[in-house]
Amino acid sequence: MVNIKETHLTRRQFEVLKRRREGRSLAEIAEELHTSRSNISSIAKIAEQNVEKAKNTLKMIETFEWPIKVDVQVGANIYDVSEKVFRKADEKRIKISRNYSELVRLITETLGGRNLKRRKALKDFCVMVSGEGEVEVL
């Protein structure tokens, strides 16, 4: 088993996430841990953010050797980004595992509604493509 000190979670965050995944409500967890529901909600939110950051870190490290990297700035049109990814793949003779529509959908889903407005990115992101055509949006 991994030592909690070697993770990005506090012991309390770990306990809250574990209980949430066991199906307990925030109120039940608050009662078990002798604190308020709002405190448990806050702990759970921060813990989930830490887990997401750790997942993204692993994704980034896995893509270090990938031959295509397209850095995207705030304001970029995701349709233009998709075209640029396909152009770079063509230059390197890499067949992307998704078609144009699927790539746009992947970008849209990864960014989410709060980071996209009328096809424009509201945050910086990166599209990576492996030599085998696998695509990651970070």
VOBA-1610 file (N, C-alpha, C; in pm, whole numbers, padded with zeros to 5 digits, always signed):
BEGIN
Met+00084-00119+00000Met+00000+00000+00000Met+00088+00125+00000Val+00043+00228-00068Val+00116+00354-00076Val+00099+00432+00054Asn+00206+00490+00100Asn+00204+00575+00218Asn+00136+00707+00183Ile+00040+00750+00263Ile-00035+00873+00235Ile+00058+00993+00224Lys+00171+00991+00292Lys+00267+01101+00288Lys+00334+01114+00152Glu+00323+01010+00071Glu+00382+01012-00063Glu+00278+01041-00172Thr+00168+01103-00132Thr+00062+01140-00227Thr+00036+01290-00218His-00057+01337-00299His-00097+01478-00296His-00221+01499-00211Leu-00254+01402-00128Leu-00372+01412-00043Leu-00332+01412+00104Thr-00408+01487+00183Thr-00391+01478+00327Thr-00466+01353+00374Arg-00439+01311+00495Arg-00510+01194+00549Arg-00661+01221+00550Arg-00699+01342+00588Arg-00841+01378+00596Arg-00904+01373+00456Gln-00836+01426+00355Gln-00888+01421+00218Gln-00905+01277+00173Phe-00806+01194+00204Phe-00813+01053+00168Phe-00935+00987+00232Glu-00955+01012+00360Glu-01068+00952+00431Glu-01202+00996+00371Val-01213+01123+00338Val-01337+01174+00279Val-01361+01112+00142Leu-01258+01109+00056Leu-01274+01048-00077Leu-01310+00900-00067Lys-01245+00831+00022Lys-01271+00688+00041Lys-01417+00666+00080Arg-01466+00743+00175Arg-01605+00729+00218Arg-01703+00769+00107Arg-01670+00872+00029Arg-01756+00913-00082Arg-01766+00800-00184Arg-01654+00736-00212Arg-01654+00627-00311Arg-01725+00501-00258Glu-01738+00494-00127Glu-01815+00384-00067Glu-01964+00414-00070Gly-02001+00534-00117Gly-02141+00569-00132Gly-02201+00651-00020Arg-02120+00693+00073Arg-02173+00772+00185Arg-02199+00916+00140Ser-02300+00977+00201Ser-02333+01117+00172Ser-02239+01209+00249Leu-02237+01335+00209Leu-02156+01433+00281Leu-02201+01445+00426Ala-02330+01441+00448Ala-02384+01451+00585Ala-02339+01331+00669Glu-02344+01212+00612Glu-02300+01093+00686Glu-02152+01101+00722Ile-02072+01146+00627Ile-01927+01158+00651Ile-01902+01263+00759Ala-01974+01375+00751Ala-01958+01481+00851Ala-01988+01429+00990Glu-02094+01351+01002Glu-02130+01294+01132Glu-02022+01197+01180Glu-01973+01111+01091Glu-01868+01015+01127Glu-01739+01083+01171Leu-01705+01195+01105Leu-01579+01264+01133Leu-01597+01382+01228His-01718+01397+01281His-01747+01500+01382His-01714+01640+01334Thr-01769+01674+01218Thr-01750+01808+01162Thr-01874+01845+01083Ser-01872+01959+01017Ser-01990+02005+00943Ser-01991+01948+00800Arg-02111+01946+00744Arg-02127+01900+00607Arg-02051+01993+00512Ser-02056+02124+00536Ser-01986+02219+00448Ser-01835+02198+00454Asn-01782+02163+00570Asn-01638+02135+00582Asn-01602+02011+00500Ile-01684+01908+00507Ile-01661+01785+00430Ile-01671+01815+00281Ser-01767+01899+00242Ser-01781+01937+00102Ser-01655+02007+00052Ser-01602+02097+00132Ser-01480+02169+00096Ser-01360+02075+00085Ile-01347+01985+00181Ile-01237+01888+00180Ile-01247+01799+00056Ala-01369+01753+00024Ala-01389+01666-00092Ala-01355+01739-00222Lys-01396+01865-00232Lys-01368+01943-00353Lys-01219+01960-00374Ile-01146+01997-00271Ile-01001+02016-00281Ile-00933+01883-00312Ala-00979+01776-00250Ala-00921+01643-00275Ala-00940+01603-00421Glu-01059+01625-00475Glu-01085+01591-00616Glu-00996+01674-00708Gln-00976+01801-00674Gln-00887+01886-00754Gln-00744+01832-00749Asn-00700+01788-00632Asn-00565+01731-00620Asn-00550+01602-00700Val-00653+01520-00699Val-00651+01396-00778Val-00644+01430-00926Glu-00723+01528-00970Glu-00723+01566-01112Glu-00587+01621-01153Lys-00524+01701-01068Lys-00391+01754-01098Lys-00289+01640-01109Ala-00299+01541-01022Ala-00206+01428-01027Ala-00226+01350-01157Lys-00351+01329-01197Lys-00379+01260-01324Lys-00322+01337-01442Asn-00341+01469-01441Asn-00289+01551-01550Asn-00137+01550-01554Thr-00074+01546-01438Thr+00072+01539-01432Thr+00120+01409-01497Leu+00055+01299-01465Leu+00093+01171-01525Leu+00073+01172-01676Lys-00038+01230-01722Lys-00063+01241-01866Lys+00049+01320-01934Met+00087+01431-01872Met+00192+01515-01930Met+00323+01439-01942Ile+00360+01368-01837Ile+00486+01295-01837Ile+00484+01187-01945Glu+00371+01120-01959Glu+00359+01016-02062Glu+00377+01073-02203Thr+00346+01201-02221Thr+00351+01259-02355Thr+00483+01328-02388Phe+00579+01327-02298Phe+00708+01395-02322Phe+00772+01354-02455Glu+00763+01230-02490Glu+00828+01178-02610Glu+00739+01183-02734Trp+00617+01231-02720Trp+00526+01232-02834Trp+00572+01336-02935Pro+00568+01303-03065Pro+00626+01390-03168Pro+00547+01517-03202Ile+00420+01522-03165Ile+00342+01641-03199Ile+00289+01706-03073Lys+00317+01835-03063Lys+00267+01915-02951Lys+00218+02047-03009Val+00091+02076-02987Val+00033+02202-03032Val-00011+02280-02909Asp+00062+02387-02878Asp+00026+02474-02767Asp-00080+02572-02812Val-00184+02587-02734Val-00298+02671-02771Val-00317+02780-02666Gln-00331+02902-02715Gln-00349+03017-02627Gln-00497+03053-02614Val-00528+03124-02507Val-00663+03176-02486Val-00707+03251-02611Gly-00830+03230-02650Gly-00886+03299-02766Gly-00879+03220-02895Ala-00804+03111-02895Ala-00793+03031-03017Ala-00925+02962-03049Asn-00955+02952-03177Asn-01074+02882-03225Asn-01040+02733-03230Ile-01121+02650-03163Ile-01088+02508-03156Ile-01095+02439-03292Tyr-01169+02493-03386Tyr-01172+02437-03521Tyr-01036+02459-03588Asp-00979+02579-03568Asp-00845+02607-03622Asp-00740+02518-03557Val-00756+02495-03428Val-00662+02409-03355Val-00665+02268-03414Ser-00784+02217-03438Ser-00798+02082-03494Ser-00731+02073-03631Glu-00750+02175-03713Glu-00686+02176-03845Glu-00534+02176-03832Lys-00482+02254-03738Lys-00338+02260-03716Lys-00283+02124-03671Val-00355+02056-03585Val-00313+01923-03538Val-00304+01827-03656Phe-00405+01827-03742Phe-00405+01738-03858Phe-00294+01775-03957Arg-00268+01904-03975Arg-00158+01947-04064Arg-00024+01894-04012Lys-00001+01911-03882Lys+00126+01864-03824Lys+00138+01712-03835Ala+00027+01643-03816Ala+00028+01497-03829Ala+00061+01456-03972Asp+00003+01525-04068Asp+00033+01497-04209Asp+00181+01519-04239Glu+00237+01629-04187Glu+00379+01658-04208Glu+00468+01546-04154Lys+00426+01487-04043Lys+00507+01381-03981Lys+00461+01241-04021Arg+00364+01237-04113Arg+00310+01111-04163Arg+00254+01022-04052Ile+00180+01087-03964Ile+00115+01015-03853Ile-00035+01017-03879Lys-00097+00899-03872Lys-00242+00889-03890Lys-00307+00900-03753Ile-00380+01008-03734Ile-00447+01033-03606Ile-00562+00935-03590Ser-00577+00885-03467Ser-00678+00783-03438Ser-00821+00836-03435Arg-00838+00965-03450Arg-00971+01027-03450Arg-00990+01105-03579Asn-01116+01123-03618Asn-01142+01210-03733Asn-01158+01353-03682Tyr-01177+01446-03774Tyr-01183+01588-03740Tyr-01291+01616-03634Ser-01412+01565-03656Ser-01523+01588-03563Ser-01494+01531-03426Glu-01434+01412-03422Glu-01400+01350-03293Glu-01295+01431-03219Leu-01200+01489-03292Leu-01098+01571-03228Leu-01160+01699-03171Val-01247+01762-03246Val-01317+01882-03195Val-01397+01845-03071Arg-01466+01732-03073Arg-01545+01687-02958Arg-01455+01660-02837Leu-01339+01597-02860Leu-01246+01569-02751Leu-01199+01700-02686Ile-01164+01796-02768Ile-01120+01926-02715Ile-01233+01992-02637Thr-01352+01991-02694Thr-01469+02051-02630Thr-01498+01986-02495Glu-01497+01854-02491Glu-01525+01782-02366Glu-01416+01804-02263Thr-01291+01808-02308Thr-01180+01827-02215Thr-01183+01967-02155Leu-01207+02067-02238Leu-01212+02204-02187Leu-01335+02227-02100Gly-01446+02166-02138Gly-01570+02187-02064Gly-01633+02321-02096Gly-01757+02337-02060Gly-01832+02457-02092Gly-01775+02585-02034Arg-01716+02576-01917Arg-01667+02700-01854Arg-01536+02751-01915Asn-01470+02669-01997Asn-01343+02709-02060Asn-01354+02726-02211Leu-01480+02737-02258Leu-01504+02748-02401Leu-01625+02838-02423Lys-01611+02933-02516Lys-01724+03019-02549Lys-01723+03045-02699Arg-01830+03001-02765Arg-01843+03019-02910Arg-01718+02970-02984Arg-01677+02849-02954Arg-01562+02784-03019Arg-01427+02845-02983Lys-01424+02941-02892Lys-01299+03006-02851Lys-01257+02952-02715Ala-01128+02921-02703Ala-01073+02872-02576Ala-01064+02987-02477Leu-01106+02963-02355Leu-01097+03062-02249Leu-00981+03032-02155Lys-00903+02929-02189Lys-00782+02898-02114Lys-00681+02836-02209Asp-00555+02844-02173Asp-00450+02780-02252Asp-00462+02629-02236Phe-00427+02557-02341Phe-00421+02411-02333Phe-00325+02360-02439Cys-00307+02230-02443Cys-00212+02170-02534Cys-00272+02043-02593Val-00248+02018-02721Val-00291+01893-02785Val-00164+01817-02821Met-00156+01692-02776Met-00040+01607-02801Met-00084+01487-02884Val+00005+01443-02975Val-00024+01326-03058Val+00096+01234-03053Ser+00071+01107-03025Ser+00177+01006-03020Ser+00215+00962-03161Gly+00323+00889-03174Gly+00364+00835-03301Gly+00263+00738-03359Glu+00179+00681-03271Glu+00075+00587-03314Glu-00057+00657-03341Gly-00062+00790-03325Gly-00183+00865-03354Gly-00275+00885-03237Glu-00234+00846-03118Glu-00316+00868-02998Glu-00314+01017-02965Val-00428+01070-02921Val-00439+01214-02895Val-00473+01238-02749Glu-00406+01337-02689Glu-00436+01381-02552Glu-00451+01531-02555Val-00548+01581-02480Val-00565+01725-02463Val-00534+01756-02317Leu-00437+01839-02295Leu-00394+01872-02159Leu-00413+02019-02131
//
